[in-house]
Amino acid sequence: MVSTAEDEEIFSKYIKAGVVKININKGINKYYADVQKEMEGKPLTAVMEACTKHMQKTVERYMKWFGSAATSIATQISSSLPSS
């Protein structure tokens, strides 16, 4: 499964229409399974590392598309600041 500009456009339309929850589990799992198949026969730790990297890239892409990437960073920064 390769994410395309069409995917981004579809998600953008959903969000503009008021959708506030989008499940991405199937998309993430698809990337994980693709990498597993691609690395068949390689050491398990190498496969797990590659799968994790691909899943991270996928999550980052979704966060960008959904407009939550900057929000997530702001939340991390504010939660790490000492409270007054």
C-alpha positions in Angstrom: 0.0 0.0 0.0 1.5 3.3 -1.1 0.0 6.5 0.2 -0.7 8.9 -2.6 -1.8 12.5 -3.0 -5.3 11.0 -3.6 -5.2 9.6 0.0 -4.2 12.9 1.4 -7.0 14.6 -0.6 -9.6 12.2 0.7 -8.5 12.6 4.3 -8.5 16.4 3.8 -12.1 16.2 2.6 -13.1 14.1 5.6 -11.6 16.6 8.0 -13.2 19.6 6.3 -16.5 17.8 6.5 -16.2 17.5 10.2 -14.8 14.0 10.8 -12.9 14.1 14.1 -11.8 10.4 14.3 -10.0 8.5 11.6 -8.7 5.0 12.3 -5.4 4.3 10.7 -4.6 0.9 12.1 -5.2 -0.9 8.8 -2.8 1.4 6.9 -0.1 1.0 9.5 -0.4 -2.7 9.6 -0.3 -2.9 5.9 3.2 -1.2 5.9 4.3 -3.5 8.6 3.2 -6.7 6.7 4.8 -5.4 3.5 8.2 -5.0 5.2 7.9 -8.4 6.8 7.3 -10.0 3.5 10.1 -8.0 1.9 12.6 -9.1 4.6 11.6 -12.7 4.8 14.5 -14.9 5.9 16.4 -12.0 7.5 17.2 -11.9 11.3 14.1 -11.1 13.4 15.7 -8.0 15.0 16.5 -6.5 11.6 12.9 -7.2 10.4 11.4 -5.6 13.6 13.7 -2.5 13.3 12.8 -2.0 9.6 9.1 -2.5 10.4 9.2 0.1 13.2 11.0 2.6 10.9 8.3 2.2 8.2 5.5 2.4 10.7 7.0 5.6 12.2 7.2 7.2 8.8 3.6 6.2 8.1 2.4 7.7 11.4 4.3 10.9 10.7 2.7 11.1 7.3 -0.8 10.7 8.8 -0.1 13.3 11.5 1.0 15.8 8.8 -2.1 15.0 6.7 -4.4 15.3 9.7 -2.9 18.6 10.9 -1.8 17.1 14.2 2.0 17.1 13.7 2.6 20.6 15.0 0.0 20.1 17.8 1.8 17.0 19.0 5.1 18.8 19.2 3.5 21.7 21.0 1.9 19.3 23.5 5.2 17.5 24.1 7.0 20.8 24.7 4.3 22.2 27.0 4.1 19.0 29.0 7.9 19.0 29.6 7.9 22.6 30.9 7.8 23.0 34.7 4.4 24.1 35.9 4.2 27.4 37.7 
